[in-house]
């Protein structure tokens, strides 16, 4: 991971935490959702260079947003980072192609 990318991700995480703190009294939840490898047009043009076995459709992150937006207890997750594939597991849905992407995190990549 490049330094600039890491700094941007860190800034997004901090902004999420701060906004969640500020908006809690208004019952507004703020979460950051990170996708895995998304099958965008650019990725698909270079598909020969990627292992797409755990990739996600472009619609998958929208399903994560929908699941969180309809959760009556989402305020408990406010200020957190969510991985789209973990959200799918937590809420019991799959990608539009029927596959279940595996959330990539430190423990799953060791």
ABEGO torsion letter per residue (X at the ends): XBAAAAAAAAAAAAAAAAAAAAAAAAGBBBBBBBBBBBBBAAAAAAAAABBAAABBBAAAAAAAAAAAAABAAAAAABGBBBBAAAAAAAAGBBBAAGBBBBBBBAAAAX
